[in-house]
Amino acid sequence: MHKTILFTFLLLCSFTAFSQRGVLVIKKGETTVTRYYEGTFLQFYHPGGGLVQGWIRKNKNDSIHLMLGYMGLVKDGMGTKIDTVRQGFDIFSLKDIAAIPNDTRFKAVWSNPGALIQIGATAYGGINLLNSLTRGLPLFADGNGVRLGITAAVFTTGVILARFKKDRIEIGKKYRVEMLEL
């Protein structure tokens, strides 16, 4: 008798249990770059160029149900505070995702080679300038002008490399969006 009641109770509890329905996956080739589950915050660029951001309410078939909104500054009585701003609900297809912003929260300076080259060239040029001033030497004496010119060229190369660093993942040839049904 007790086993039957226990079995019925566990069966009823399993009906109300939360289950993961769909996972939005960004892939590069066969490698998963990032995943978005229900309840996570998603930002993406629409094919028209506009930024869409919100929390995923449901991933179903090839559509994403979003609660539109963002975390931002909201006017308060005596100033501003950081709060969640909700702007309604909308449904998007997977084809509506043209690009996804790169996650820059955990990136450091060394992830961008252009910035690293700029820092190195600035440090070398600054030490060269400081040494010339403290020793009382002319700035462009004894081949020092050539070294400063090379430093400026290396800094310019770093600026050009930094410009080529993309701030978003473009969906298309290299990257694709998939929906995994669980």
C-alpha positions as CSV (number, residue, x, y, z in Angstrom):
1,M,0.0,0.0,0.0
2,H,2.8,2.4,0.9
3,K,4.7,1.7,-2.2
4,T,1.7,2.5,-4.4
5,I,1.2,5.9,-2.6
6,L,4.9,6.7,-2.8
7,F,5.0,5.8,-6.5
8,T,1.9,8.0,-7.2
9,F,3.4,10.9,-5.2
10,L,6.7,10.7,-7.2
11,L,4.8,10.4,-10.5
12,L,2.8,13.6,-9.7
13,C,5.9,15.4,-8.6
14,S,7.7,14.6,-11.8
15,F,4.9,16.3,-13.9
16,T,5.5,19.6,-12.2
17,A,9.3,19.4,-12.4
18,F,11.1,22.0,-14.6
19,S,12.7,20.6,-17.7
20,Q,15.1,22.3,-20.2
21,R,13.2,22.5,-23.5
22,G,15.6,24.1,-25.9
23,V,19.1,25.4,-26.1
24,L,20.3,28.1,-28.6
25,V,23.8,27.2,-29.7
26,I,26.3,29.3,-31.6
27,K,28.8,27.1,-33.5
28,K,32.0,27.7,-35.5
29,G,32.3,24.7,-37.7
30,E,31.6,21.8,-35.3
31,T,32.8,23.7,-32.2
32,T,30.3,25.3,-29.8
33,V,31.2,28.9,-29.2
34,T,28.4,29.7,-26.7
35,R,25.1,28.5,-25.5
36,Y,21.9,30.3,-24.4
37,Y,19.3,28.6,-22.1
38,E,15.9,29.7,-21.1
39,G,16.2,32.5,-18.6
40,T,19.6,33.7,-19.8
41,F,20.2,37.2,-21.2
42,L,20.6,37.4,-25.0
43,Q,21.8,40.2,-27.2
44,F,21.9,40.0,-31.0
45,Y,21.8,42.3,-34.0
46,H,18.8,42.1,-36.3
47,P,19.5,42.0,-40.1
48,G,18.4,45.6,-40.2
49,G,21.3,46.5,-37.8
50,G,19.3,47.1,-34.6
51,L,20.4,45.7,-31.3
52,V,17.8,43.4,-29.7
53,Q,18.3,42.4,-26.0
54,G,16.3,40.5,-23.5
55,W,15.8,37.4,-21.5
56,I,14.9,34.1,-23.2
57,R,11.5,32.9,-22.0
58,K,11.2,29.9,-24.3
59,N,13.2,28.2,-27.1
60,K,10.9,26.3,-29.3
61,N,11.5,24.8,-32.8
62,D,13.2,27.6,-34.7
63,S,11.9,30.6,-32.6
64,I,13.0,32.4,-29.6
65,H,10.5,34.0,-27.2
66,L,12.2,37.0,-25.6
67,M,11.2,39.3,-22.7
68,L,12.7,42.4,-24.1
69,G,14.7,44.6,-21.7
70,Y,18.1,45.5,-20.3
71,M,20.0,46.2,-17.2
72,G,20.5,50.0,-17.1
73,L,20.3,53.2,-15.2
74,V,16.8,54.3,-14.1
75,K,15.9,57.7,-12.7
76,D,15.4,57.6,-8.9
77,G,14.2,60.2,-6.5
78,M,17.6,61.8,-5.9
79,G,19.6,60.4,-8.8
80,T,19.9,57.1,-10.7
81,K,20.1,53.5,-9.8
82,I,20.9,50.3,-11.8
83,D,17.7,48.4,-12.4
84,T,16.1,45.9,-14.8
85,V,14.0,47.7,-17.5
86,R,11.5,45.5,-19.2
87,Q,9.9,46.5,-22.5
88,G,7.5,43.7,-23.4
89,F,7.6,40.4,-25.2
90,D,8.5,39.4,-28.8
91,I,9.2,36.3,-30.8
92,F,12.1,36.0,-33.2
93,S,13.2,33.4,-35.7
94,L,16.7,32.0,-35.9
95,K,17.0,33.8,-39.2
96,D,16.6,37.1,-37.4
97,I,20.0,36.7,-35.7
98,A,22.5,38.4,-38.0
99,A,25.3,38.9,-35.4
100,I,26.0,38.5,-31.7
101,P,28.2,40.9,-29.7
102,N,31.5,39.5,-28.5
103,D,31.6,39.0,-24.7
104,T,34.2,41.5,-23.6
105,R,33.6,41.1,-19.9
106,F,36.3,38.5,-19.4
107,K,38.7,39.6,-22.2
108,A,42.0,41.1,-21.2
109,V,44.4,43.4,-23.2
110,W,46.5,40.4,-24.4
111,S,43.5,39.1,-26.3
112,N,43.9,41.9,-28.8
113,P,47.3,41.8,-30.4
114,G,46.9,45.4,-31.8
115,A,46.5,46.8,-28.3
116,L,49.4,44.8,-27.0
117,I,51.7,46.1,-29.8
118,Q,50.5,49.7,-29.0
119,I,51.3,49.3,-25.3
120,G,54.8,47.9,-26.1
121,A,55.6,50.7,-28.6
122,T,54.4,53.4,-26.2
123,A,56.5,51.9,-23.3
124,Y,59.6,51.7,-25.5
125,G,59.1,55.3,-26.8
126,G,58.5,56.6,-23.4
127,I,61.6,55.0,-21.9
128,N,63.6,56.3,-24.9
129,L,62.3,59.8,-24.4
130,L,62.9,59.7,-20.6
131,N,66.4,58.5,-21.0
132,S,67.2,61.2,-23.5
133,L,65.8,63.9,-21.3
134,T,67.5,62.7,-18.1
135,R,70.9,62.4,-19.8
136,G,70.7,65.8,-21.4
137,L,71.1,64.3,-24.9
138,P,69.3,65.8,-28.0
139,L,66.2,63.8,-28.8
140,F,67.3,62.9,-32.4
141,A,71.1,62.4,-31.8
142,D,73.2,59.3,-32.6
143,G,70.5,57.3,-34.5
144,N,67.9,57.9,-31.9
145,G,65.6,59.4,-34.5
146,V,65.6,56.1,-36.4
147,R,64.6,54.2,-33.3
148,L,61.8,56.7,-32.6
149,G,60.6,56.4,-36.2
150,I,60.6,52.6,-35.9
151,T,58.6,52.9,-32.7
152,A,56.1,55.2,-34.4
153,A,55.7,52.7,-37.2
154,V,55.2,49.8,-34.8
155,F,52.6,51.9,-32.9
156,T,50.8,52.6,-36.2
157,T,50.8,48.9,-37.0
158,G,49.2,48.2,-33.6
159,V,46.5,50.8,-34.4
160,I,45.7,49.1,-37.8
161,L,45.6,45.7,-36.1
162,A,43.3,46.9,-33.4
163,R,40.9,48.3,-36.1
164,F,40.6,44.8,-37.7
165,K,39.4,43.3,-34.3
166,K,35.7,42.6,-34.7
167,D,33.3,43.5,-31.9
168,R,30.7,41.0,-33.0
169,I,30.3,37.5,-34.3
170,E,28.8,37.6,-37.8
171,I,26.4,34.7,-38.5
172,G,27.1,33.3,-42.0
173,K,30.1,31.6,-43.4
174,K,32.1,30.8,-40.3
175,Y,29.4,30.9,-37.6
176,R,25.9,29.4,-37.5
177,V,23.0,29.3,-35.1
178,E,21.3,26.0,-34.1
179,M,18.5,25.1,-31.8
180,L,19.0,21.9,-29.8
181,E,15.8,20.3,-28.6
182,L,16.2,18.4,-25.4
